[in-house]
Amino acid sequence: MEWIKDLLWGSGIGHSILIISVVIAAGIQLGKIKIFGISLGVTLVLFMGILLGHFGFHVHPELLHFFKEFGLILFVFSVGMQVGPGFFSSFKKGGITLNMLACSIVFLGVATTIIIHFVTGIPMSTMVGIMSGAVTNTPGLGAAQQAYSDVLGTGDETIALGYAVAYPLGVVGIILSLLFVRYVFRINLSKETDKLTEEANKENHEAAAISLVVKNPAVFEHTIAEISRLMEPREFVISRVQYSDTHKIDIADANTRLHENDKIFVITTALDAEAIRTFIGEEIEMDRKQWIPTESQLISRRIVVTKTELNGKRLGSLQLRRLHGVNVTRVNRAGVDLVANPGLPIQMGDRLTVVGSEVAIAKVTELLGNSMKRLNEPNLVTIFLGIALGIVLGSIPFVFPGIPQPVKLGLAGGPLIVAILISRFGYKYKLITYTTLSANLMLREVGIALFLACVGLSAGEGFVDTIVNKGGYTWIGYGFLITTIPLLIVGCIGRYFCKINYFTLMGLIAGSTTDPPALAYANATAGNDSPAVGYATVYPLTMFLRVLSAQLLILFFYA
């Protein structure tokens, strides 16, 4: 029976993988249990690790360190790959306001942490752990631990203990802040939904189809290319034309001339539809099926881009209309229909709506790939190249005035930034950044589970002693203050002064604390995707600031 003892309490690789696997499996299963409609999810892996660590289950320190850091890298890199494409566009229009408010929440949280440190005398390393737990930010915890180790050459278990103690009430505090703003301003959810619908109708940039009759004499006898130049910078594609004299329907190209009373089928945005309607003529009710009559050889298909050599090429450079006689009317990317402008760069996974003859579409299908099997294959080169570049970036020391120790982005910040940049600009360098949602989620969940399990196991031995004998119970209250004070201040400012829709504000608050349970609550309350949009808008910048601020606090007070 000696082998059982070695397996459970030994120090080998098998023992380490067994303990970590048990911690993750049990933690995830128990995390599904809901209390008052809220579940901790994967975060309960941390507490399961603490429990097993308290009862004497240990993992070899070097293996524990490797699994923890590698898990953190996988997590932040997959998060960066997911939010990267929308990171830069989030700063447009209202996104600037949302990100400024989210930054204010981060800075107020840091200020509250520093004040509590000076008032109570609690070490800053412990306070950074409490701060990370209070805002449910795991990468911040990892960054603080690494920064402390880099500066002093040793670890501080109170960082992880502070995180674990503050986390549960941090989740509750975020949701209580949402409820506080709702009842203070007497928000009516149905009215918020109506306002949201009105705003969406005004600012809809997705593709929309309209049928028009050419009535403007300024358009008569002009080619579509000439009309496109006159209508710049409006986004539209004239897909088909029905001539007034023959009633024949043809695919429109740049040289097609329009005549009085010709009917045209236009793909544009809701924002540009009125201008195009006014310039060309009158809108008519004409079903899409009428634009492909039964006697015609025209068919419409959706073709998926799966050839790697097309990644990043502009749609116009393929010359599909001139070479193959087909018309691309829409490009569906991540569930959103975009107008097929010639200057639009196509990416792996894009779905092109193509109209033409069956023979022509077959040739275009061969050109674009349309292989779902190929699309589902993981692009490991991009992932591991990105991780390697992220580690290099995270290891570069940056010198800031007033801080004697150079600042590094570390294993959390470096891969996060590189992932954001690769997912947004990688196509320009022929890097395939497309990853299925399920693959990204798998990578992310495996990473965070490994990290939390290792943090819990390393902190478990002293957890109970910290709570009972070292004043750890007061950390819970301090964490609650760090959670609620910034959220209540900025939440009221966002609602009263900035007039932000409550559903978007819920996403802003959840995103500024990088808290998935709060987002789940917000989505269930709203019944629409506005909280998720607000969450995604502020999440990348907030995540970066959380990681950076945790490092800077450690470096400033210990370097």
C-alpha positions as a printed NumPy array, in Angstrom:
array([[  0.   ,   0.   ,   0.   ],
       [  3.079,   2.199,  -0.082],
       [  2.183,   3.35 ,  -3.607],
       [ -1.083,   4.873,  -2.368],
       [  0.804,   6.869,   0.249],
       [  3.267,   8.122,  -2.364],
       [  0.437,   8.998,  -4.721],
       [ -1.494,  11.035,  -2.138],
       [  1.279,  12.563,  -0.022],
       [  4.393,  12.183,  -2.152],
       [  6.18 ,  14.812,  -4.235],
       [  6.345,  13.251,  -7.699],
       [  4.796,  14.398, -10.959],
       [  1.907,  11.914, -10.718],
       [  1.059,  13.121,  -7.21 ],
       [  1.153,  16.779,  -8.296],
       [ -1.093,  16.271, -11.337],
       [ -3.509,  14.155,  -9.264],
       [ -3.9  ,  16.79 ,  -6.54 ],
       [ -4.31 ,  19.661,  -9.016],
       [ -6.834,  17.661, -11.064],
       [ -8.909,  16.813,  -7.964],
       [ -8.872,  20.44 ,  -6.851],
       [-10.019,  21.665, -10.281],
       [-12.706,  19.002, -10.81 ],
       [-14.213,  19.385,  -7.334],
       [-13.991,  23.177,  -7.398],
       [-15.709,  23.552, -10.76 ],
       [-18.485,  21.139,  -9.797],
       [-19.163,  22.881,  -6.475],
       [-18.929,  26.255,  -8.21 ],
       [-22.116,  25.458, -10.125],
       [-24.142,  25.652,  -6.903],
       [-26.085,  28.925,  -6.717],
       [-26.683,  30.868,  -3.503],
       [-29.317,  33.62 ,  -3.865],
       [-29.031,  33.177,  -7.619],
       [-25.25 ,  33.746,  -7.666],
       [-22.597,  31.112,  -8.278],
       [-18.824,  31.54 ,  -7.889],
       [-18.09 ,  29.279, -10.863],
       [-14.448,  28.498, -11.499],
       [-13.396,  30.735,  -8.594],
       [-14.403,  28.011,  -6.141],
       [-11.331,  26.123,  -7.393],
       [ -9.315,  28.599,  -5.314],
       [-11.199,  27.709,  -2.137],
       [-10.998,  23.978,  -2.858],
       [ -7.228,  24.392,  -3.185],
       [ -7.138,  26.248,   0.143],
       [ -9.161,  23.454,   1.767],
       [ -6.868,  20.664,   0.553],
       [ -3.791,  22.736,   1.377],
       [ -5.09 ,  23.251,   4.911],
       [ -5.405,  19.478,   5.385],
       [ -1.842,  18.835,   4.324],
       [ -2.021,  18.109,   0.587],
       [  0.976,  19.727,  -1.075],
       [  2.524,  19.89 ,  -4.532],
       [  6.242,  20.138,  -5.27 ],
       [  7.068,  23.886,  -5.136],
       [  8.745,  24.023,  -8.573],
       [  5.908,  22.144, -10.249],
       [  3.381,  24.328,  -8.446],
       [  5.136,  27.471,  -9.67 ],
       [  5.271,  26.2  , -13.262],
       [  1.582,  25.233, -13.385],
       [  0.563,  28.536, -11.797],
       [  2.5  ,  30.739, -14.221],
       [  1.645,  28.709, -17.318],
       [ -2.04 ,  28.721, -16.365],
       [ -1.941,  32.5  , -15.915],
       [ -0.328,  32.937, -19.336],
       [ -2.952,  30.767, -21.05 ],
       [ -5.753,  32.683, -19.343],
       [ -4.647,  36.237, -20.119],
       [ -3.578,  35.35 , -23.661],
       [ -6.949,  33.798, -24.54 ],
       [ -8.732,  36.794, -22.995],
       [ -6.629,  39.13 , -25.145],
       [ -7.377,  37.12 , -28.302],
       [-11.11 ,  37.333, -27.552],
       [-11.398,  41.047, -26.792],
       [ -8.601,  42.279, -29.08 ],
       [-10.63 ,  42.828, -32.283],
       [-12.979,  45.225, -30.498],
       [-10.397,  46.879, -28.237],
       [ -9.488,  49.857, -30.425],
       [-12.992,  50.391, -31.804],
       [-14.269,  50.601, -28.212],
       [-12.695,  54.058, -27.912],
       [-14.993,  55.527, -30.567],
       [-17.984,  57.64 , -29.605],
       [-19.502,  56.557, -26.276],
       [-16.695,  54.069, -25.721],
       [-14.385,  56.892, -24.667],
       [-16.793,  57.929, -21.912],
       [-17.24 ,  54.352, -20.721],
       [-13.482,  53.732, -20.621],
       [-12.85 ,  56.988, -18.751],
       [-15.403,  56.013, -16.122],
       [-13.888,  52.539, -15.87 ],
       [-10.425,  54.077, -15.387],
       [-11.873,  56.229, -12.607],
       [-13.134,  53.096, -10.858],
       [ -9.65 ,  51.564, -11.041],
       [ -7.914,  54.699,  -9.732],
       [-10.425,  55.191,  -6.917],
       [ -9.905,  51.564,  -5.891],
       [ -6.138,  52.09 ,  -5.786],
       [ -6.599,  55.295,  -3.76 ],
       [ -8.893,  53.527,  -1.291],
       [ -6.326,  50.739,  -0.931],
       [ -3.519,  53.2  ,  -0.176],
       [ -5.639,  55.09 ,   2.382],
       [ -6.566,  51.875,   4.219],
       [ -2.88 ,  50.872,   4.211],
       [ -1.803,  54.085,   5.946],
       [ -4.744,  54.142,   8.362],
       [ -4.507,  50.5  ,   9.483],
       [ -0.83 ,  49.734,   8.956],
       [ -1.593,  46.531,   7.018],
       [  1.363,  45.722,   4.716],
       [  0.891,  46.899,   1.155],
       [  1.514,  43.383,  -0.198],
       [ -1.487,  42.161,   1.786],
       [ -3.557,  45.171,   0.733],
       [ -2.805,  44.504,  -2.95 ],
       [ -4.079,  40.942,  -2.486],
       [ -7.216,  42.288,  -0.782],
       [ -7.671,  44.821,  -3.605],
       [ -7.364,  42.119,  -6.277],
       [ -9.909,  39.956,  -4.473],
       [-12.254,  42.881,  -3.89 ],
       [-12.423,  43.546,  -7.627],
       [-12.278,  39.807,  -8.49 ],
       [ -9.204,  40.326, -10.674],
       [ -7.102,  37.169, -10.819],
       [ -4.397,  38.437, -13.236],
       [ -3.797,  41.331, -10.832],
       [ -3.131,  38.786,  -8.108],
       [ -0.652,  36.972, -10.331],
       [  1.072,  40.222, -11.314],
       [  1.401,  41.29 ,  -7.66 ],
       [  2.878,  37.943,  -6.643],
       [  5.395,  38.043,  -9.465],
       [  6.383,  41.66 ,  -8.785],
       [  6.919,  40.9  ,  -5.086],
       [  9.055,  37.89 ,  -5.976],
       [ 11.103,  39.919,  -8.495],
       [ 11.835,  42.676,  -5.964],
       [ 12.474,  40.667,  -2.781],
       [ 13.391,  37.263,  -4.17 ],
       [ 10.75 ,  35.508,  -2.07 ],
       [  6.978,  35.131,  -1.937],
       [  4.338,  36.507,   0.432],
       [  1.458,  34.156,   1.143],
       [ -0.689,  37.   ,   2.51 ],
       [ -1.163,  38.29 ,  -1.055],
       [ -3.108,  35.15 ,  -1.99 ],
       [ -4.769,  35.005,   1.457],
       [ -6.002,  38.58 ,   1.12 ],
       [ -7.378,  37.776,  -2.321],
       [ -9.201,  34.664,  -1.104],
       [-10.692,  36.422,   1.941],
       [-11.953,  39.476,   0.008],
       [-13.243,  37.705,  -3.113],
       [-16.674,  36.346,  -1.986],
       [-17.935,  39.639,  -0.577],
       [-16.386,  41.391,  -3.572],
       [-18.826,  39.565,  -5.88 ],
       [-21.727,  40.435,  -3.583],
       [-20.576,  44.058,  -3.264],
       [-20.555,  44.547,  -7.033],
       [-24.136,  43.307,  -7.372],
       [-25.265,  45.385,  -4.359],
       [-23.759,  48.444,  -6.052],
       [-25.814,  47.72 ,  -9.174],
       [-28.965,  47.488,  -7.058],
       [-28.089,  50.686,  -5.174],
       [-27.805,  52.721,  -8.386],
       [-31.054,  51.232,  -9.667],
       [-33.114,  52.146,  -6.601],
       [-31.508,  55.528,  -5.9  ],
       [-32.336,  56.737,  -9.413],
       [-35.654,  54.823,  -9.516],
       [-34.785,  53.208, -12.802],
       [-37.614,  51.586, -14.776],
       [-36.203,  48.646, -16.727],
       [-38.866,  48.725, -19.451],
       [-38.197,  52.42 , -20.129],
       [-34.474,  51.705, -20.327],
       [-35.209,  49.029, -22.922],
       [-37.274,  51.471, -25.001],
       [-34.494,  54.092, -24.917],
       [-31.984,  51.474, -25.929],
       [-34.124,  50.478, -28.913],
       [-34.394,  54.098, -30.066],
       [-30.615,  54.574, -29.861],
       [-29.989,  51.336, -31.747],
       [-32.277,  52.419, -34.574],
       [-30.38 ,  55.707, -34.903],
       [-26.898,  54.208, -34.898],
       [-27.255,  50.932, -36.706],
       [-24.188,  50.216, -38.869],
       [-25.079,  46.652, -39.805],
       [-25.982,  45.721, -43.348],
       [-29.556,  46.362, -44.465],
       [-31.235,  45.687, -47.844],
       [-33.515,  48.11 , -49.708],
       [-35.094,  48.133, -53.167],
       [-35.228,  51.416, -55.095],
       [-36.583,  52.852, -58.341],
       [-34.215,  55.254, -60.096],
       [-35.961,  58.657, -60.221],
       [-33.218,  61.264, -59.86 ],
       [-32.234,  62.708, -63.29 ],
       [-28.7  ,  63.283, -61.964],
       [-28.284,  59.496, -61.824],
       [-29.639,  58.719, -65.317],
       [-27.079,  57.184, -67.711],
       [-24.345,  57.182, -65.076],
       [-22.378,  54.063, -64.193],
       [-22.412,  52.543, -60.71 ],
       [-18.72 ,  53.441, -60.339],
       [-19.553,  57.103, -60.99 ],
       [-22.465,  57.012, -58.538],
       [-20.235,  55.441, -55.88 ],
       [-17.766,  58.302, -56.223],
       [-20.565,  60.853, -55.935],
       [-21.902,  59.172, -52.772],
       [-18.6  ,  58.864, -50.897],
       [-18.147,  58.134, -47.993],
       [-21.54 ,  56.376, -47.81 ],
       [-21.354,  52.59 , -47.453],
       [-23.439,  50.708, -50.032],
       [-23.301,  48.006, -52.679],
       [-25.683,  47.89 , -55.649],
       [-26.115,  44.157, -56.03 ],
       [-28.665,  43.712, -58.831],
       [-30.518,  45.816, -61.368],
       [-33.837,  45.225, -63.147],
       [-33.969,  47.237, -66.382],
       [-37.154,  49.206, -66.971],
       [-37.418,  48.347, -70.692],
       [-36.736,  44.576, -70.658],
       [-37.513,  43.778, -66.971],
       [-34.427,  41.558, -67.048],
       [-32.5  ,  41.142, -63.78 ],
       [-28.696,  41.261, -63.976],
       [-25.839,  41.346, -61.514],
       [-24.626,  44.94 , -61.259],
       [-20.979,  45.806, -61.796],
       [-18.959,  49.002, -61.882],
       [-19.8  ,  49.629, -65.573],
       [-23.558,  49.073, -65.262],
       [-25.488,  52.194, -66.334],
       [-28.705,  53.156, -64.594],
       [-31.722,  54.522, -66.477],
       [-34.961,  56.149, -65.468],
       [-37.326,  53.723, -63.661],
       [-34.694,  50.987, -63.381],
       [-35.074,  49.014, -60.159],
       [-31.998,  48.298, -58.066],
       [-31.29 ,  46.093, -55.036],
       [-28.979,  47.891, -52.585],
       [-27.088,  46.642, -49.52 ],
       [-26.229,  49.491, -47.159],
       [-26.321,  50.467, -43.5  ],
       [-29.397,  51.765, -41.726],
       [-27.44 ,  54.953, -41.082],
       [-26.802,  55.585, -44.811],
       [-30.073,  54.218, -46.164],
       [-31.953,  57.538, -46.04 ],
       [-29.238,  59.452, -47.923],
       [-29.044,  56.8  , -50.654],
       [-32.822,  56.664, -50.935],
       [-33.003,  60.449, -51.313],
       [-30.219,  60.612, -53.894],
       [-31.296,  57.755, -56.169],
       [-35.089,  57.652, -56.088],
       [-38.014,  56.006, -54.357],
       [-38.06 ,  52.924, -52.141],
       [-40.373,  50.102, -53.186],
       [-41.572,  46.949, -51.463],
       [-39.861,  44.081, -53.246],
       [-39.047,  40.758, -51.613],
       [-35.521,  39.402, -51.924],
       [-36.843,  36.303, -53.671],
       [-38.167,  38.514, -56.467],
       [-34.604,  39.565, -57.22 ],
       [-33.756,  35.958, -58.084],
       [-36.646,  34.811, -60.318],
       [-37.203,  31.092, -60.904],
       [-36.205,  31.264, -64.559],
       [-32.934,  32.958, -63.69 ],
       [-29.67 ,  31.13 , -63.227],
       [-28.719,  33.417, -60.356],
       [-28.344,  31.854, -56.919],
       [-27.243,  33.207, -53.55 ],
       [-24.785,  31.378, -51.279],
       [-22.784,  32.017, -48.127],
       [-19.144,  31.004, -48.535],
       [-16.695,  30.783, -45.632],
       [-13.141,  32.104, -46.034],
       [-10.85 ,  29.258, -44.921],
       [ -7.752,  29.682, -47.09 ],
       [ -4.893,  31.12 , -45.077],
       [ -3.364,  32.994, -48.01 ],
       [ -6.489,  35.202, -48.223],
       [ -6.198,  36.372, -44.621],
       [ -5.86 ,  40.168, -44.58 ],
       [ -6.439,  40.706, -48.313],
       [ -8.864,  43.441, -49.28 ],
       [-12.114,  42.25 , -50.789],
       [-11.645,  44.372, -53.916],
       [ -8.251,  42.782, -54.65 ],
       [ -9.947,  39.409, -55.281],
       [-11.807,  40.921, -58.275],
       [-14.647,  38.432, -57.88 ],
       [-17.059,  40.534, -59.923],
       [-14.703,  41.121, -62.877],
       [-13.114,  37.665, -63.039],
       [-16.04 ,  35.446, -62.058],
       [-19.16 ,  37.55 , -62.599],
       [-20.383,  37.301, -59.01 ],
       [-21.402,  39.996, -56.558],
       [-20.462,  39.99 , -52.848],
       [-23.226,  41.794, -50.971],
       [-22.427,  41.147, -47.309],
       [-19.603,  39.932, -45.088],
       [-20.675,  38.238, -41.871],
       [-18.039,  38.482, -39.158],
       [-18.657,  37.145, -35.64 ],
       [-22.413,  37.186, -36.255],
       [-22.553,  40.759, -37.618],
       [-23.336,  41.538, -41.272],
       [-20.981,  44.147, -42.76 ],
       [-21.364,  45.973, -46.071],
       [-19.004,  44.381, -48.61 ],
       [-16.854,  47.411, -49.408],
       [-13.905,  46.787, -51.761],
       [-11.516,  48.149, -49.123],
       [-12.696,  45.755, -46.386],
       [ -9.909,  43.346, -45.288],
       [-11.242,  39.797, -45.111],
       [-10.213,  37.404, -42.363],
       [-10.337,  33.696, -41.694],
       [-13.849,  32.724, -40.649],
       [-15.624,  35.517, -42.569],
       [-18.819,  34.404, -44.316],
       [-19.364,  36.097, -47.685],
       [-22.856,  36.328, -49.176],
       [-22.291,  35.83 , -52.921],
       [-24.784,  36.167, -55.791],
       [-24.129,  34.728, -59.252],
       [-24.537,  31.699, -61.491],
       [-24.047,  28.236, -60.053],
       [-20.895,  27.666, -62.104],
       [-19.381,  30.999, -61.046],
       [-20.193,  30.439, -57.385],
       [-18.578,  27.002, -57.55 ],
       [-15.343,  28.65 , -58.767],
       [-15.515,  31.296, -56.03 ],
       [-16.153,  28.598, -53.42 ],
       [-12.98 ,  26.86 , -54.523],
       [-11.101,  30.152, -54.375],
       [-12.246,  31.056, -50.838],
       [-11.972,  27.563, -49.367],
       [-15.334,  27.022, -47.639],
       [-13.88 ,  24.1  , -45.624],
       [-15.424,  23.938, -42.155],
       [-12.992,  21.188, -41.222],
       [-10.08 ,  23.496, -41.957],
       [-11.739,  26.305, -40.016],
       [-12.027,  24.134, -36.915],
       [ -8.34 ,  23.236, -36.905],
       [ -6.494,  25.116, -34.132],
       [ -3.873,  27.639, -35.246],
       [ -1.227,  26.7  , -32.686],
       [  1.569,  28.622, -34.414],
       [ -0.103,  31.959, -33.703],
       [ -0.919,  30.994, -30.123],
       [  2.572,  29.895, -29.118],
       [  4.3  ,  32.602, -31.146],
       [  2.109,  35.136, -29.375],
       [  2.901,  33.639, -25.969],
       [  6.623,  33.748, -26.746],
       [  6.442,  37.404, -27.842],
       [  4.305,  38.196, -24.792],
       [  6.894,  36.755, -22.42 ],
       [  9.624,  38.752, -24.166],
       [  7.563,  41.946, -23.868],
       [  6.703,  41.167, -20.254],
       [ 10.392,  40.772, -19.412],
       [ 11.469,  44.176, -20.765],
       [ 12.153,  46.603, -17.884],
       [ 10.561,  50.061, -18.124],
       [ 11.915,  52.896, -15.993],
       [  9.434,  55.355, -14.441],
       [ 10.469,  58.549, -12.579],
       [ 10.25 ,  58.115,  -8.81 ],
       [ 10.383,  54.313,  -8.895],
       [ 13.907,  52.985,  -8.347],
       [ 13.064,  49.484,  -9.554],
       [ 12.268,  49.11 , -13.294],
       [  8.679,  48.059, -14.013],
       [  7.947,  44.944, -16.039],
       [  4.608,  43.975, -17.563],
       [  5.345,  40.441, -16.399],
       [  3.803,  37.137, -17.385],
       [  0.307,  38.615, -17.044],
       [  0.64 ,  41.97 , -18.815],
       [  2.978,  40.995, -21.665],
       [  0.929,  38.142, -23.173],
       [ -2.27 ,  40.167, -22.708],
       [ -0.979,  43.11 , -24.751],
       [  0.553,  40.911, -27.451],
       [ -2.683,  38.913, -27.758],
       [ -4.698,  42.119, -28.223],
       [ -2.289,  43.368, -30.902],
       [ -2.082,  40.031, -32.746],
       [ -5.843,  39.502, -32.795],
       [ -6.337,  43.005, -34.202],
       [ -3.392,  43.383, -36.602],
       [ -2.083,  39.844, -37.088],
       [ -3.732,  39.432, -40.483],
       [ -1.414,  42.111, -41.86 ],
       [  1.508,  39.777, -41.168],
       [ -0.25 ,  36.657, -42.483],
       [ -0.935,  35.352, -38.967],
       [ -4.131,  33.305, -38.64 ],
       [ -5.815,  34.68 , -35.545],
       [ -9.189,  32.987, -36.003],
       [-10.115,  30.666, -33.134],
       [-13.514,  29.138, -32.545],
       [-15.335,  30.433, -29.493],
       [-15.315,  26.992, -27.885],
       [-11.545,  26.603, -28.397],
       [-10.856,  30.026, -26.887],
       [-13.129,  29.264, -23.946],
       [-11.417,  25.917, -23.353],
       [ -7.972,  27.532, -23.345],
       [ -9.129,  30.284, -21.025],
       [-10.88 ,  28.007, -18.529],
       [ -7.983,  25.526, -18.38 ],
       [ -5.588,  28.411, -17.716],
       [ -7.606,  30.062, -14.959],
       [ -8.389,  26.712, -13.315],
       [ -4.693,  25.772, -13.173],
       [ -3.767,  29.169, -11.773],
       [ -6.455,  29.223,  -9.08 ],
       [ -5.756,  25.637,  -8.014],
       [ -2.06 ,  26.382,  -7.509],
       [ -2.721,  29.665,  -5.692],
       [ -5.172,  27.914,  -3.365],
       [ -2.825,  25.027,  -2.601],
       [  0.045,  27.389,  -1.798],
       [ -2.128,  29.567,   0.484],
       [ -4.094,  26.789,   2.205],
       [ -1.663,  26.006,   5.01 ],
       [ -1.985,  29.406,   6.707],
       [ -5.513,  30.403,   5.696],
       [ -7.435,  29.507,   8.864],
       [ -4.656,  30.835,  11.096],
       [ -4.755,  34.131,   9.222],
       [ -8.512,  34.526,   9.679],
       [ -8.591,  33.49 ,  13.342],
       [ -5.334,  34.758,  14.805],
       [ -3.947,  37.417,  12.445],
       [ -6.957,  39.689,  12.019],
       [ -7.898,  38.332,   8.604],
       [-11.584,  38.806,   9.356],
       [-11.081,  42.572,   9.163],
       [ -9.712,  42.167,   5.646],
       [-13.217,  41.21 ,   4.539],
       [-14.529,  44.63 ,   5.569],
       [-11.633,  46.474,   3.958],
       [-12.191,  44.542,   0.756],
       [-15.869,  45.483,   0.791],
       [-14.926,  49.171,   1.052],
       [-12.499,  48.842,  -1.887],
       [-15.297,  47.202,  -3.895],
       [-18.215,  49.503,  -3.188],
       [-16.798,  53.029,  -2.718],
       [-15.471,  53.439,  -6.317],
       [-18.498,  51.697,  -7.86 ],
       [-21.055,  53.836,  -6.018],
       [-19.255,  57.105,  -6.807],
       [-18.685,  56.386, -10.509],
       [-22.039,  54.624, -10.912],
       [-23.882,  57.74 ,  -9.706],
       [-21.722,  60.013, -11.883],
       [-22.316,  57.82 , -14.933],
       [-26.046,  57.829, -14.444],
       [-26.66 ,  61.415, -13.261],
       [-24.137,  63.4  , -15.297],
       [-23.35 ,  61.157, -18.292],
       [-26.935,  59.843, -18.697],
       [-25.689,  56.322, -19.473],
       [-28.341,  53.697, -20.054],
       [-28.677,  51.505, -16.95 ],
       [-28.065,  48.271, -18.864],
       [-24.846,  49.664, -20.329],
       [-23.891,  50.984, -16.895],
       [-24.315,  47.49 , -15.461],
       [-21.886,  46.158, -18.065],
       [-19.493,  49.031, -17.319],
       [-19.454,  48.208, -13.598],
       [-19.065,  44.472, -14.209],
       [-16.308,  45.071, -16.775],
       [-14.405,  47.55 , -14.618],
       [-14.169,  44.858, -11.939],
       [-13.585,  42.084, -14.524],
       [-16.293,  40.087, -12.757],
       [-18.116,  37.367, -14.785],
       [-20.732,  36.618, -12.036],
       [-21.772,  40.282, -12.052],
       [-22.037,  40.193, -15.865],
       [-24.219,  37.084, -15.65 ],
       [-26.506,  38.886, -13.188],
       [-26.615,  41.969, -15.433],
       [-27.495,  39.917, -18.524],
       [-30.269,  38.105, -16.669],
       [-31.684,  41.427, -15.433],
       [-31.501,  43.221, -18.774],
       [-32.668,  40.448, -21.079],
       [-30.543,  41.915, -23.895],
       [-26.861,  42.116, -24.839],
       [-26.241,  45.73 , -23.751],
       [-24.475,  44.741, -20.498],
       [-22.217,  42.395, -22.47 ],
       [-21.359,  45.176, -24.935],
       [-20.547,  47.567, -22.094],
       [-18.487,  44.851, -20.397],
       [-16.472,  44.135, -23.56 ],
       [-15.941,  47.852, -24.21 ],
       [-14.134,  48.528, -20.929],
       [-12.724,  45.085, -20.154],
       [ -9.419,  45.212, -22.123],
       [ -8.253,  48.59 , -20.802],
       [ -9.473,  47.798, -17.286],
       [ -7.702,  44.442, -17.265],
       [ -4.472,  46.12 , -18.322],
       [ -4.789,  48.812, -15.634],
       [ -5.619,  46.248, -12.932],
       [ -2.496,  44.25 , -13.763],
       [ -0.306,  47.361, -13.997],
       [ -1.609,  49.011, -10.815],
       [ -1.057,  45.843,  -8.763],
       [  2.556,  45.738,  -9.933],
       [  3.167,  49.458,  -9.395],
       [  1.878,  49.365,  -5.814],
       [  4.261,  46.531,  -4.963],
       [  7.211,  48.198,  -6.702],
       [  6.538,  51.637,  -5.258],
       [  6.377,  50.41 ,  -1.653],
       [  9.053,  47.694,  -1.775],
       [ 11.55 ,  48.595,  -4.51 ]])
